[in-house]
Amino acid sequence: MVKLGLLATIKAKSGKESAVAELLSSAVALANQEAKTVVWFSFRVDASTFGVFDAFADESGRKAHLEGEIAKALMAHADELLAEPPSIKPVDLLGVKLSS
């Protein structure tokens, strides 16, 4: 059962929007390697605001993701690409629908 999630919002520096979009688009390959990440979405809110939503069955999955390769890749490029630190909020899921 999927019970926990993370909601991250990411603000790109002016002129770095395409690079942030590419980083988040390519990160799905890393998400596919995370056994405990049940769902993973990256998305664009507006021209310079992006986000990631992911969900997990338990706290160990959420912790593993926060310490994983996607977070490392994002933070390795944060000074170059981001206008501000990402806002990462843990969430408790109240209702879930997953289809195969």
C-alpha positions in Angstrom: 0.0 0.0 0.0 1.3 3.5 -0.9 1.1 5.7 2.1 3.8 8.4 1.9 5.0 10.9 -0.7 7.2 13.8 -1.4 6.2 17.0 -3.2 9.1 19.1 -4.4 9.0 22.4 -6.2 12.0 23.7 -8.1 12.6 27.2 -9.4 15.0 27.5 -12.3 17.4 30.5 -12.7 16.6 32.8 -15.6 18.0 31.2 -18.8 18.4 27.8 -17.2 14.8 26.6 -17.7 15.7 24.2 -20.5 18.5 22.6 -18.5 16.3 22.0 -15.5 13.6 20.5 -17.8 16.2 18.2 -19.3 17.6 17.2 -15.9 14.1 16.3 -14.6 13.1 14.5 -17.8 16.2 12.4 -17.8 15.9 11.6 -14.1 13.1 9.1 -14.8 15.8 6.6 -15.7 17.2 6.9 -12.2 13.7 6.7 -10.6 13.2 3.4 -12.5 16.2 2.0 -10.6 14.7 2.8 -7.2 12.9 -0.4 -6.0 11.0 1.4 -3.3 9.8 4.4 -5.3 6.3 3.3 -6.3 5.4 6.3 -8.5 7.5 9.2 -9.7 6.5 12.2 -11.8 8.4 15.3 -12.8 6.4 18.2 -14.2 6.4 21.9 -15.2 4.1 24.4 -13.5 5.1 27.5 -15.5 8.0 28.8 -17.5 10.5 28.6 -14.6 8.8 26.5 -11.9 9.1 22.7 -11.9 8.1 19.9 -9.6 8.5 16.3 -8.6 6.0 14.1 -6.9 6.9 10.6 -5.8 5.2 8.0 -3.5 6.4 5.2 -1.3 4.9 2.3 0.8 6.9 3.3 3.9 9.4 5.7 5.4 12.4 3.5 4.4 11.5 4.1 0.7 11.1 7.8 1.2 14.4 8.0 3.0 16.2 6.0 0.4 14.8 8.3 -2.3 15.9 11.4 -0.5 19.4 10.0 -0.2 19.4 8.6 -3.8 20.9 9.5 -7.1 18.1 11.9 -8.2 18.7 14.1 -5.2 22.4 13.9 -5.7 22.1 14.9 -9.3 19.8 17.9 -8.5 22.0 19.1 -5.7 25.2 18.8 -7.8 23.8 21.3 -10.2 21.8 23.5 -7.8 24.1 26.5 -7.8 24.3 26.5 -11.5 20.6 25.9 -12.3 18.4 26.8 -9.4 17.2 30.3 -8.3 16.6 29.0 -4.8 16.9 25.8 -2.8 14.2 23.2 -3.8 11.2 23.1 -1.5 10.7 19.5 -0.5 7.7 18.6 1.6 6.9 15.1 3.0 3.2 14.3 2.5 0.8 11.6 3.9 -1.3 10.1 1.2 -5.1 10.0 2.0 -6.3 8.3 -1.2 -4.4 6.4 -3.9 -5.4 5.0 -7.3 -2.8 3.1 -9.3 -3.5 1.3 -12.5 -1.1 -1.1 -14.3 
